[in-house]
Amino acid sequence: MSGFNPDLPPGIALVADHLDAVLAIGEDLLGERLPPRADLDEVDADGAPFALDQFVRQLRQREAALLLRLLQCRRLLVDVGAGGRTLKSAATLFRAQTDALSELIAKATREEARAIPAPVDSLSYLRSRSVIAPEAAQLSPFEAAGATEAFRVGGVAPLGAIMDMVAALLDLLDSHFDLYGDDEAMVGGVVRGQLMAEVEAEAVAAAKSLHGETGETVDVATDSRPISVSDAIIVDDGGAAAGDSAPVSAPAL
């Protein structure tokens, strides 16, 4: 929580810290790149065959860290919701839009306790996360691979939409609590009201984008393979993610 206003309520400071960490991890995910196999063969012929699995291992570790931070935010958002109608609405929307991820991990935890972990198929993982096309049989030897804002965290939610929603919620908290103790952030009542309205609208738009522009529900398909929560959520080619078969949708605010 380095850099935050020392006068923040403890619960708000923890939420802000987790949200800030989600953005940092998201940027790290976007920075992960696998060079073309043709280039790897020239640079390190011995290590090239293992580069794909190492790349996937890095993605899974960062994805798991991001998921755990999001779950901590959900747990702590009760404190945020007590700060007023606007914050309560934003907190409720955040929790609703991360329900699919929460259910995914809850189901994975139950199955992990009674199943033998299956080996990770690197290509299946990349397909499920939209790093490569669903029908791609292999990576192109002449093209680099990497996570983009379309990367589907847990096989469910686009990374870009999650980061936009988190950033909007951080801005909303900053407007309410002056997260960083910056005097310049203090504005008059009228300006503050306009700012909060804009930030709330951005939070709603970013969160709803997890369900599509038309507000459609997210279907969380059931995966038959066991899942290792300690690394990340793994899915088969045939399903978007493991979790409850019922669609998840945000409540009307």
N, C-alpha and C positions, 0 to 999 in steps of 0.2 A: 504493500500500500504506500510505497514511497512516493512523495510528491503530492499526496492528498492533504486537504485541509485537516489539521489536527482536531478541529472542533466538530467534525462530522459525527453524527450518531454512529455507534459501532456497527449496527446492522447495515446501514447505508454504505459505510466504508468498505465492508466486506463484499457487498454486492458490486460496488464500483470496481473493486480490485479484481473480482472474477470476470466482470464484463471487459475490463481492460486487458486481462490475460487472454480472453477469447479472441479479441482483435489481434493481439500479438501472435498468437498461435495460428490464426487464419492467415496472417501475412507470411509466416514461416511456411505454411502449406503451399501458398501461392508461389513461393520461391523454390520449391522442390522441382528439380528437373533431371530427367534421364537423357543423356546425350544419345545421338543416333548410334546404333550398334556398329555401323561402319567406322565411325570415329573411335569408338571404344576399342575395336579390334586393332586399330593402328597404334593407339596409345598404350594399351595394356591387354594384350591378347590372352594372357592367363586369367585375368580378373574379369574380362568382358562377359563370360557366361553367367557370372554371379551378380552382375550389376542390376538386373531386373528385380531379383528377389530382395536385394539390399534397398533398392528404391521403394519397393512396396512396403518393406519393413519400416522405413522412415515415415511414409505416409500414414501407416496404421498407428504408429506411436503418437504422431501429432494429432491424428484424428481422435484417438482415445483421450488424450489430454484435453482437447477441446470439448468433447462430450462430457467429461467429468466436471469441467468448469461450468458448463451450461446447467448441469444437474444441481450443482451447488447454488447457482443463481436462483433456480426454481425454488429451492428449499428456503432461501433467505428472503424471497420477494414478499413474504407476509409482512415484514417490517416496512418495505417500501410502500405496500398497499395502504398502510395506516397513515400515510402522509397527505391524503386528500383525494378528491374525486378523480383528478387527472392522473395522479400516480396509480391509484387503484385500477383505473381502466387500462393503463399501460402495462401494469404488472399482470393483470388478468389475461390480457391479450398475449403477452410474452409466454405465460405458462400454457395457454391454449395452443399456441403455435409450436411449442416444443413438446407437446404431449406425445407425438409420434416417436420422438427420440427417447423419451422417458419410458414408454411402453416397450420399445425395442430393447433397451438395456434390462428392464425388469424381466422380460421373457428370457433374455439371454442368460441372466443370472440363475433363473430357475432351471433351465436346461443344462447349464454348465455343471451344476451340482450332481447331475445324474447321467452325464454322457462323457464319452471319451473324445477329447478334442480331435477334430479332423485337420489334416494338413491344409495349409493355405494354398489355393490355386492363384498365383499372381495375376494371370490374365483375367480370370473370372472376377477378381477383386477390382481390377482396373475398369472392366466393363461395367460393373455395378456402380462405380463411382463416376461414370461418364468421363473418365480420362481417355478411354478409347471407345470407338463405336461399338454398340451392342453386338453387331454381326462380325466384328473384326476377329479373324482367327489368330493373327499375330501382330506384333508391333512392326511398323515399317522400319527396315534397317537404315533408312536414310532420313528419318524424321525424329526429332526429339519428342519426348513425352513429358507431361507435367500437369499439375493440378491447376485448374482455372476457377473462375467464380462459379462455373457450372458443376464443380466437384460436389457430389451428393454425399454429404456427411451422414454416416450410418446407412448409406444407400437410400436415404429418404429426402433430406432437405438440401437445396443448393447452398454452397458455402457463401456465395455473394449475398443471398437473401438473408442468411443468418447474420453476417457481418453488418449489413445495413440496419437490420433490426436492433442489434446490440449497440451500434453507434448512436442510433436515434434514442434508445433508452438512456445511454450515458449522457447525451446532451440534455435530456429531460431532467435527469437527476442533477446535473450541473446547474440548470436554471433554477432548481428548487433549493439546492443545498450548497451551491458554490463549492464544488468538489475540490478544486485546486487552490482555493483561497486567493483568487485573482481579483483585485479590486475593480479591474476594468470590466469584469463580468457582471458587476452589480448594475442593474438598470432600473429605470423608473417603473411605476406600476403599470402604465399603459403599454410601454415597450415590452415589459416582462410578460404581460398577458398575450401580446401578439406573438412573442417568441415561443411561449409555451404552446399556443395553438398550432403554430407551424411545426414544432417538434413533435407534438402529439399526432398530427396528420402524417408526418413522415414515418413515425413508429407504426401507425396503423397500416400505411401503404406497404412498408417493408415487411411487416409480419404477414399481411395477407398475400404477399407474393409467394410465400411458402406454399400456399394452397392454389396458386394460379391467379391470373388476372380476374377471372370470373367468380372467384370465391369458392371454387370447387373443393371438395374434401380430398384428403390425401389417403389413398388406399395403401395400407401396410400389409404386404403379402406375407404369407407364412413360409418360412424357410425350414426345410427338414434337417439341415445340418446343425450340429452343435456349434456354439459361438464362444469365442474367448473374449470376455469383456476386458481382460487385462491388457489386451493389445488394441482391438477394435472390433467392430461388428462386421462379420463376413457374410456375404450372401451368395446364393447360387445364381447362375445366369438367368434362370427362369423367374426370379423374383426380385422386386425392387429392394426389399428389406425384410428382416425377420421381425415379427411382432404380432400384435393383435390383428385379427382379420377384419375387425370393424373399422370403418373409416373414421378419421379424426377431423373434427372441424372446430373452428373458433366460435365461441358464444357471441351473440350480438351484444355490442357495448351500448 
